[in-house]
């Protein structure tokens, strides 16, 4: 039997994003799927604080409501909903591909990732962005977003954000003795957020609120079990073995590059070397995106591409932070690397039934 070392990636990822004890324990029973339903229904509501720095929009917030679960489950104190009491927090990082100013209005278009975390005991702090990622990742998605930003003199900024969220991963988790799953891979949502803030153009912090509405109906229901990738037919096994080996090599290299990235912003950090790493990771991402995908591996490949591209985005933020000695942006970069590792966990998990269908052992 062919053996691949995907378990190594799980260990590396767990070190980067923290313990997944809640999610692992939750997998013992069939989960209740929440944040799902029919087209047009609200999957979840959000409150966030967002900022725009050097072409990257970053938002940190929490879920105010989720279809299929009551508020008492979402907050440690349902009478005082806040980041401190919220049990489901999220991080939205979007790189701006185009920015079109027209008078006092700017339209930004970009893409990025949304990661939702479980913090069973709450405790997020708006003054500490990293606290929103301190929990266990339970859902991950790709996001295509448009921001319409209007400056109103002397220092008011009004933002309307709208875009598409395509869920890539979902991990069961436990709360109050029940096992839940937030959404499911393939679920498409329409995200809208509006808000305002004050301050200088490049330092404005905006308070946002909104919701994510279901676009595709899918198959709703509170007891749905996550679907596994379609097992491959025996004649496809040589192609699957090649794809797994190539994917492993890319993920191995990306993991090594991420592990070598600076953990602190100090004099030894070198922006030029990080930029060279960004170029290398971008090449790995493009290679994974254009690879020939064997039947049944499409979803796993999308997760791999998203993980690699998120690594690249995090490294890009680090390089810019080092050049500008920007500690806030540096923290955002480290958080993006953690998000990429969370997606790598989900991708690795999705590979198991594909490999098993060809007798390939991923355990070592």
ZAROTOR-888853 format. One record per atom (N, C-alpha, C): residue in one letter; x, y, z. Coordinates in steps of 0.05 Angstrom, whole numbers, plus 5000, padded with zeros to 4 digits. Example, Ala and Ser with C-alpha at 12.3 -4.5 7.8 and 13.67 -1.06 7.14 Angstrom:
BEGIN
a526448865156 a524649105156 a526449345156 s525749555142 s527349795143 s525850015157 
END
This chain:
BEGIN
x501749765000 x500050005000 x501750255000 x500850454985 x502250704985 x501650855011 x503650995022 x503251135047 x503951435043 x502351605053 x502751895051 x502552015079 x503952225083 x504252335110 x502352575115 x499852535108 x497952755112 x497452805142 x497852605159 x497452645187 x499252855198 x501652875186 x503553085193 x502253365191 x500753405170 x499453665166 x497353725187 x495953525195 x494053555217 x495353655242 x497653525249 x499153595273 x500053885272 x501353955249 x502254235245 x500054425247 x497754365235 x495454555235 x494354585263 x494254365279 x493154385306 x494954565323 x497554545319 x499354725334 x498755015327 x498255075302 x497855355293 x495155465303 x493055305302 x490355415308 x489255345335 x490655175350 x489755115377 x488254845378 x487454775402 x486154525407 x483454495392 x482854255381 x480354205369 x478654005385 x479154015411 x477853815428 x474753815425 x473554055425 x470654065423 x469653935397 x470953995374 x470153895349 x470453585348 x472653485358 x473153195358 x471153055374 x470553165398 x468653035416 x465853025403 x465253245388 x462653265376 x462153065354 x464252945343 x463852765321 x462852485329 x462552445356 x461652195365 x458752135358 x457152345353 x454352315347 x453652475321 x451452395308 x450652535284 x449952825292 x451053025278 x450553305286 x447853405277 x446853595292 x444553755284 x445553985267 x444653995242 x445654205224 x444154465229 x445654675235 x444454935239 x445555135218 x444355365217 x445255555197 x444655465168 x442555315165 x441755205139 x438755225136 x437755165112 x434955185107 x434255225078 x432155375073 x431255415045 x432255685035 x432255705008 x433255954995 x431556185005 x432956405012 x431656645021 x431556675051 x432056455066 x432156455095 x434856565105 x434756685128 x437256785141 x438656555154 x441156505146 x442756295158 x443956385185 x445056635185 x446056745210 x446357045208 x446357175231 x446757465233 x449457525244 x450557755238 x453257825246 x453458115257 x455358155275 x456158415283 x459258415282 x460458625272 x463358615268 x464558895270 x467158905274 x468759145271 x470659095249 x470759285230 x472459245206 x474359475202 x476559425189 x478459625181 x479659565154 x480559775140 x481759745114 x484659845115 x486559655111 x489359735112 x490859625088 x492059805073 x493859725051 x492459525032 x489959585025 x488659415006 x487459155016 x487459125042 x486258875054 x484158955074 x481758845071 x479558895090 x479558665110 x479558735136 x479458535157 x477158595176 x475558395182 x473358435201 x473458215222 x472858295246 x472758105269 x470058145282 x468657925287 x465957955299 x464857695310 x462257695313 x460957455325 x458157425312 x457157175315 x454557115304 x452357185324 x450457345316 x448357445334 x445957255334 x445557105312 x443356915310 x444256695290 x443256455293 x443756235275 x441156075272 x440356025247 x437955875242 x438155595255 x436055525270 x435955265282 x436955245310 x437855465322 x438855455350 x438055715364 x437455695389 x436455935404 x438856095414 x438256345422 x440256535431 x441656435457 x440256285474 x441356185498 x443756005493 x443755875470 x445955705463 x448355865451 x447756085438 x449756245425 x451456425443 x450456485467 x451756665485 x451956545513 x454156605527 x454356515555 x452356665572 x451656915564 x449557065577 x447757185555 x445557045548 x443857135526 x442557405530 x442457505555 x441357765560 x443257995554 x445757915550 x447858115544 x449558025521 x448458015496 x449957925473 x452258125467 x454658015465 x457058185460 x459357995452 x461558115443 x463857935437 x464757775462 x464357895485 x465257755510 x463557505515 x460957515509 x459257295515 x458757115491 x459557195467 x459057035443 x460656775443 x459356565434 x460656305432 x461656245404 x460556385384 x461356345356 x462456615346 x465056625342 x466356865332 x467256815303 x467957025289 x468856985261 x470957195254 x472457115233 x474457295221 x473957295191 x473757535180 x473457565151 x475757725140 x477357605123 x479657735111 x479357745081 x479357975069 x478858005040 x481058185028 x482458085008 x484358244994 x482958404972 x483658654969 x482358834949 x483658804922 x482158694903 x483258664876 x483058914860 x480859064863 x480459324849 x479259524868 x480059774865 x478959994881 x478460224863 x475960304861 x475160514842 x473960754857 x475560974859 x474461214872 x472861384853 x470661484863 x468961674847 x468061894866 x469462114867 x468862324885 x469262234914 x467162254930 x467362174958 x466761874962 x466261734940 x465461444942 x467661274929 x468261054942 x470160854932 x468860584931 x469160444909 x468060174906 x470359974906 x470459794925 x472559594927 x471359314920 x472859164904 x472158884898 x474458704906 x473858484918 x475958304925 x474958034934 x476757854942 x475957584951 x477757514974 x476757324990 x478257235013 x476857005027 x477156995053 x476156765069 x474556865093 x472656695101 x471156735126 x471556475142 x472456515167 x472856285185 x471256335211 x469656145219 x468056165243 x469255985265 x469456095289 x470755955311 x468755905334 x469155675348 x467655615372 x469255705396 x468055885412 x469255955438 x467055885459 x467255645469 x465055545486 x464555725510 x466555845521 x466256015545 x466356315538 x466156385513 x466256655505 x468956775510 x469057045513 x471557175521 x472957335499 x471857375476 x473157535455 x473257825465 x475357975456 x475758245464 x476258415439 x474458615434 x474858785410 x477558925409 x478758965432 x481459095433 x483658905427 x483058645425 x485058445419 x484158275396 x484758345371 x483758205348 x484357905348 x486557825359 x487257535360 x485357375377 x483957505395 x482057355413 x479757235397 x479157355374 x476957245358 x477656985344 x480156915343 x481056665331 x482156465352 x481656525378 x482756365399 x481256105403 x478956075390 x477455825393 x478155615373 x476355425370 x476655205351 x475155275325 x476555255301 x475155315276 x473055105270 x470555185264 x468355005259 x467155035232 x467855245217 x466755285190 x468655475175 x468955415149 x470655585133 x469355625106 x469755865094 x468455935068 x470256115052 x469856105026 x470956305007 x468956535004 x469956775001 x468257015000 x469057184976 x467057274961 x467457484941 x465857724950 x467157954954 x465858174968 x466158434953 x464058604953 x464258874944 x463559064967 x465359264971 x464959464991 x464459734977 x462259864984 x461760134975 x462260324999 x464360484997 x465260655019 x464760945012 x463161085029 x462661365024 x463761535047 x465461735039 x466561915059 x464762165061 x463862225085 x462162455090 x463762645109 x464562885098 x466163065113 x464763145140 x466263185162 x469263185160 x470562915163 x469362725178 x470862475183 x469062235186 x466662245174 x464862015176 x465161835152 x465361575157 x465561375135 x463161185137 x461661155115 x459360975114 x460060755095 x459560505103 x460260265087 x457860095083 x457559995058 x455559785051 x457159565037 x457159335050 x458659105039 x456658885030 x457158765008 x455358554997 x457058354981 x456358094984 x457857904969 x456857624972 x458257434961 x457557154960 x459456994978 x458356824995 x459856645013 x459356365003 x461456214997 x461255934989 x462655765010 x461155615025 x462255465047 x463955235036 x466355205048 x468254995039 x468654775060 x467954835085 x468554645106 x466654685130 x466054465144 x464454465168 x465354235186 x465854305212 x466654105231 x464654085254 x463653845261 x461853825283 x463053935309 x461354045327 x462254145352 x460054105373 x460854115398 x458954065420 x458454315436 x455854355443 x455054575461 x452754485478 x453054515504 x450854455522 x449754165518 x451553985513 x450753705510 x449553625484 x449453805464 x448453745438 x450753775418 x450553615396 x452553625375 x451453775351 x452853985342 x451954155320 x453854145297 x452854225274 x454554295251 x453454545238 x455254745234 x454354995223 x454554985192 x452254975179 x452254955150 x453354705139 x454254705114 x455454465101 x457054555077 x459054405069 x460554475045 x458754495021 x459154705005 x457554754981 x455354954986 x454655005011 x452455195017 x453255475007 x451555604993 x452055884983 x450256084997 x451456295006 x450056505021 x450556775009 x448656955013 x448957235005 x449357395030 x451757515032 x452457665056 x452057965052 x450758095070 x450458385069 x451158505097 x452658725097 x453358855122 x453459155117 x452459315135 x452659605133 x453559715160 x454659955159 x455560085183 x457060345178 x458160455199 x459560705196 x461760735217 x463560925213 x465660975232 x466761255228 x468561335246 x469761595243 x472761575245 x474261765234 x477161755235 x478361825208 x481061835207 x482461885182 x481961655163 x482261715137 x481661515116 x483061255120 x485661255127 x487161005128 x487060875155 x485660995174 x485560875201 x482660835211 x480660885194 x477860865202 x477160585210 x475860565233 x474760305242 x471760335240 x470460135227 x467660145221 x466159925236 x463960005250 x462259805263 x460159715242 x459959455238 x458259335218 x456159145231 x453859115218 x451858925225 x450558825200 x449658575200 x448258475176 x447558175179 x447158045157 x446457765158 x447357625132 x447257355134 x447857185111 x445257035104 x444357065079 x441856945070 x442456715051 x440956495054 x441456265037 x440756315008 x442556254990 x442156284962 x441056024949 x442455804954 x441555544944 x440255394966 x438055254960 x436455114980 x437954874990 x439354724973 x440754484982 x438754294993 x439654125011 x437753935025 x437854005054 x435754155063 x435654245091 x434754015109 x434954075135 x434053875154 x436053865177 x435053825202 x436753845225 x438353605231 x438053385216 x439553155222 x441253065199 x441853245180 x443353155157 x446253095165 x447352885155 x450152815159 x451852915137 x454153035142 x455853135121 x456452925100 x456253005075 x456752815053 x459752775049 x460552525046 x463352465040 x463852495010 x466352545002 x466952554973 x466252284960 x465452304935 x464752064920 x467151884917 x466951624926 x469251454922 x469951414893 x472451394887 x473351374860 x473251084851 x472751044825 x472750774814 x475650674813 x475950404813 x478650284814 x480450374792 x479350414768 x481050484746 x482250764748 x481150924767 x482151194771 x484351204792 x484950984804 x486850984827 x489651084819 x490751014796 x493351134789 x493351444788 x491151554777 x490951844776 x490651954804 x489051814821 x488751914849 x491351904864 x492951694860 x495551674874 x497351894866 x497351964840 x499052184830 x498152444842 x495552494842 x494352744852 x494952774882 x494652554898 x495152564926 x498152624931 x499952494916 x502752544921 x503552834914 x502452934892 x503053214884 x501953404904 x499553354913 x498253534932 x499753534958 x500653294967 x502253274991 x504753434989 x506153414966 x508653564963 x508153864966 x506053964953 x505454254955 x504754334984 x503154174997 x502354235024 x504754215043 x506454015039 x508953995054 x510654245052 x511054335028 x512754565023 x511454815035 x508854855030 x507555085041 x507655095072 x507254855084 x507254835113 x510054915124 x512154825110 x514854885118 x515355185116 x514455305094 x514855595090 x513355755111 x510855665118 x509355805138 x510655775166 x511655535171 x512955495197 x515455665200 x516755735178 x519155895179 x518556195180 x516056275177 x515256555178 x515656665206 x516456925208 x516957035235 x514457035252 x514756965277 x512456965296 x512157225310 x514157395309 x514057655322 x515157875304 x514258115307 x515158335291 x517558465306 x519958395296 x522458505308 x524458565286 x526858645295 x528858735276 x529858515258 x529558265266 x530658045250 x528757965227 x526258065227 x524358005206 x525158135180 x525157995158 x526058095132 x523758085112 x522858325104 x520558335086 x521258215059 x523658255049 x524358155022 x524257845022 x525157715043 x525057425043 x522157325044 x520457475059 x517657395060 x516257435033 x516957645019 x515857694992 x516657464973 x519157374976 x519957144959 x518356894966 x517756864991 x516156635000 x513256664988 x512256904988 x509556954977 x509556854947 x511556924933 x511756844905 x511756544902 x513156414920 x513256114919 x510555994926 x509256094946 x506655994954 x504556044933 x504756274920 x502956344898 x503156134876 x505656064870 x506055854850 x504855584858 x505155514883 x503955264893 x500855274890 x499755514897 x496855544895 x495955514866 x497255644848 x496555634819 x496855344809 x498855204818 x499254934809 x497054754819 x496154794844 x493954624855 x491354694841 x490954944835 x488455034822 x488254914793 x490554894779 x490454804751 x490954504748 x491354364771 x492054074769 x489653924758 x490253694746 x488053514736 x486953364760 x484353414766 x483153314790 x481653044784 x482252834798 x480852584794 x477952594803 x476252434792 x473352434801 x473152394831 x471452544843 x470952514872 x472752684889 x474752824877 x476652974893 x476253274890 x474153364876 x473753644870 x473553814895 x471953734915 x471553894939 x474153904955 x475553684957 x478153684972 x480153864958 x480153864932 x482054034917 x481454324922 x478854394922 x478054674928 x479054754955 x478854574975 x479754645002 x482854685002 x484254504987 x487154534986 x487854804973 x486554874952 x487055134938 x486555364958 x484355354972 x483655564990 x485655585013 x486555355023 x488555355045 x491155485035 x492055405012 x494555515001 x494255814995 x492055894984 x491756184978 x491556345003 x490356225024 x490156365050 x492956395063 x494656185060 x497456205068 x498756435054 x498356455028 x499556675012 x498656945022 x496056975028 x494957225037 x496157305064 x496457105082 x497657165108 x500557255105 x502057115088 x504857195084 x505057475072 x503257535054 x503157805042 x502758015063 x500857965081 x500458155103 x502858175121 x504257955126 x506757965142 x508858145129 x509258105103 x511258255088 x510658555090 x508158635085 x507458915087 x507759025115 x507058855135 x507358945163 x510158995170 x511958825161 x514858855167 x515959115154 x515159165129 x516059405116 x515159655130 x512759655141 x511559895153 x511659885184 x512859675195 x512959645224 x510159675236 x508259535224 x505459545231 x504659295247 x504459325273 x503959085290 x501058985286 x499159165281 x496459065276 x496258895251 x497458995230 x497458835205 x499058575208 x501158585224 x502658335229 x500858125243 x499358215263 x497558035276 x495457915257 x494558085238 x492557995218 x493857785201 x496357815194 x497757625178 x498057355192 x498757365217 x499057115233 x496256975235 x494157135238 x491557015240 x490656885214 x491457015191 x490856895165 x492256635162 x494756615171 x496156365170 x494756145186 x493656225209 x492056035225 x489555955210 x488256145196 x485856075180 x486555875159 x488855915146 x489755725125 x490155445136 x491255435160 x491755175173 x489055045180 x487055205188 x484455085194 x483254965169 x483555095146 x482554995121 x484154745113 x486754735119 x488354495113 x487354255128 x486454295153 x485354075169 x482953955154 x481154135145 x478754035131 x479453895105 x481354005091 x482153875066 x483353595071 x484953575091 x486253325098 x484053115106 x482153205121 x479953025129 x478352925105 x477953105085 x476453035061 x477952835044 x480552815047 x482152635030 x481852345038 x481152295064 x481152015074 x479451825058 x476851885052 x475251695037 x476251655008 x477451864997 x478551844970 x480851644969 x482651684989 x484951504990 x484151214997 x482151195015 x481250925023 x480050775000 x478850904981 x477650764958 x479650634941 x482250714944 x484350594928 x486350454946 x485650404971 x487450264989 x489850414997 x489750684996 x492050855003 x491750935032 x493750885048 x493750945077 x494951225081 x493351405092 x494251675097 x495451705125 x495651495140 x496351515168 x499251565173 x501051505154 x503851545160 x505451585135 
END
